[in-house]
Amino acid sequence: MKKLTLAIIAIVACTFGAYAQKFALIDMEYILNNIPAYEIANEQLNQISQRWQKEVEAKASEAQTLYKNFQNDMVFLTDEQKSKKEAEIVAKEKEATELRYKYFGPEGELNKKRLALIQPIQDEIYNAVKKVSEERGYQCIFDRASSANIIFASPRIDVSNEVLAKLGYSR
């Protein structure tokens, strides 16, 4: 009897505890697409990326040209000249690979530039979400855009427009 009463009390407490929690959703893609600074930062990143990609492709093209010339001239070259040309081609290919890694690697220039341009915007969004959460008493706010597990959510719990309002972009 004592265990049954204790179990019922635990179930009732859990039920009331679950009703007391408030959840909300945001759509980070929607928020980011409505922030002009984000669009400008993305455009800058695209331009930089394209410029660096052309530079890397030019280096790779130089290596390819050297290799084609080497293949055409190979019959006329001595063994010493062949090894010298091969070393030159390998050095040019290595240079292109290093340049690609410098710009596009995990700790490359593009990643650093992305952090410098996008991180402040993401921090602003985080602070706005935190303010909305504190003001409205939400225990948890989920990002609908990055969660594949949310199959359906009522539009009433989407606070994306409130976050945009906190950021100064009214919708």
C-alpha positions in Angstrom: 0.0 0.0 0.0 2.8 2.4 0.9 4.6 1.6 -2.4 1.4 2.2 -4.4 0.8 5.6 -2.7 4.4 6.6 -3.3 4.2 5.6 -7.0 1.0 7.5 -7.5 2.5 10.6 -5.8 5.6 10.3 -8.1 3.4 10.0 -11.2 1.3 13.0 -10.3 4.4 15.1 -9.5 5.9 14.2 -12.9 2.7 15.0 -14.7 2.4 18.5 -13.1 6.1 19.1 -13.6 5.8 18.3 -17.3 2.9 20.8 -17.6 4.9 23.5 -15.9 7.6 23.5 -18.5 7.3 25.9 -21.5 8.9 25.3 -24.8 9.3 27.4 -27.9 10.8 27.1 -31.4 12.8 29.4 -33.6 13.7 29.0 -37.2 17.3 30.1 -37.5 17.3 30.2 -41.3 14.3 32.5 -41.2 15.9 34.8 -38.7 19.3 34.9 -40.6 17.5 35.6 -43.9 15.8 38.6 -42.3 19.0 40.1 -41.0 20.7 42.3 -43.7 24.1 42.1 -42.0 24.1 38.3 -42.5 23.3 38.7 -46.2 26.2 41.2 -46.6 28.6 38.9 -44.6 27.6 35.9 -46.8 28.2 37.9 -50.0 31.6 39.0 -48.7 32.5 35.4 -47.9 31.3 34.3 -51.4 33.4 36.9 -53.1 36.5 36.1 -51.0 36.0 32.4 -51.6 35.7 32.8 -55.4 38.8 35.0 -55.5 40.8 32.5 -53.5 39.4 29.6 -55.6 40.6 31.3 -58.8 44.1 31.7 -57.2 44.3 28.1 -56.2 43.0 27.0 -59.7 45.7 29.2 -61.3 48.4 27.4 -59.3 47.0 24.0 -60.2 46.8 25.0 -63.8 50.4 26.1 -63.8 51.4 22.6 -62.5 49.2 21.0 -65.1 50.8 23.1 -67.9 54.3 22.2 -66.6 53.3 18.5 -66.6 52.0 18.6 -70.2 55.1 20.4 -71.4 57.2 17.9 -69.6 55.4 15.0 -71.4 55.8 16.7 -74.8 59.5 17.4 -74.2 60.4 14.1 -72.4 62.0 12.4 -75.3 64.4 15.3 -75.8 65.5 15.6 -72.2 68.4 14.0 -70.4 67.8 12.0 -67.2 69.1 14.9 -65.1 66.7 17.4 -66.9 63.8 15.0 -66.4 64.4 14.7 -62.7 64.7 18.5 -62.5 61.5 19.1 -64.4 59.7 16.4 -62.3 60.8 18.1 -59.1 59.6 21.4 -60.4 56.2 19.9 -61.2 55.9 18.3 -57.8 56.9 21.6 -56.1 54.2 23.5 -58.1 51.6 20.9 -57.2 52.6 21.0 -53.6 52.4 24.8 -53.7 48.8 24.6 -55.1 47.8 22.1 -52.4 49.3 24.2 -49.6 47.5 27.3 -50.9 44.2 25.4 -51.0 44.8 24.2 -47.4 45.8 27.7 -46.3 42.6 29.2 -47.7 40.0 26.4 -47.3 41.4 24.1 -44.7 39.8 23.5 -41.3 41.9 26.4 -39.8 42.2 28.3 -43.1 41.6 31.9 -43.9 38.0 31.3 -45.1 37.1 29.7 -41.8 38.7 32.6 -39.8 36.9 35.2 -42.0 33.6 33.4 -41.5 34.1 33.4 -37.7 34.9 37.1 -37.8 31.9 38.0 -39.9 29.2 35.6 -38.8 30.0 35.0 -35.1 29.0 38.5 -33.9 25.6 38.0 -35.7 25.1 34.6 -34.1 26.0 36.0 -30.7 23.4 38.8 -31.1 20.8 36.2 -32.0 21.7 34.1 -29.0 21.4 37.0 -26.7 18.0 37.9 -28.2 16.8 34.3 -27.9 17.9 34.3 -24.3 16.0 37.6 -23.5 12.8 36.2 -25.1 13.3 33.0 -23.1 13.7 34.9 -19.8 10.8 37.3 -20.5 8.4 34.6 -21.5 9.5 31.9 -19.1 10.7 29.3 -21.6 12.8 26.5 -20.2 13.9 25.5 -23.7 13.9 26.9 -27.2 14.6 24.6 -30.1 15.9 25.5 -33.5 13.4 24.1 -36.1 15.9 24.6 -39.0 18.6 22.4 -37.5 16.5 19.7 -35.9 15.4 16.9 -38.2 13.6 15.3 -35.2 10.8 17.9 -35.1 8.1 16.5 -37.3 5.4 19.0 -36.5 5.2 22.0 -34.2 2.4 24.4 -33.7 3.1 27.9 -35.2 1.9 29.3 -31.9 5.1 28.3 -30.2 7.4 29.8 -32.9 9.0 32.9 -31.5 11.2 33.7 -34.5 9.5 37.1 -35.1 9.9 38.0 -31.4 13.7 37.3 -31.7 13.8 39.5 -34.8 12.0 42.2 -33.0 14.5 42.0 -30.1 17.3 42.4 -32.7 15.5 45.5 -34.1 14.2 43.9 -37.3 10.4 43.9 -37.0 8.3 41.6 -39.1 
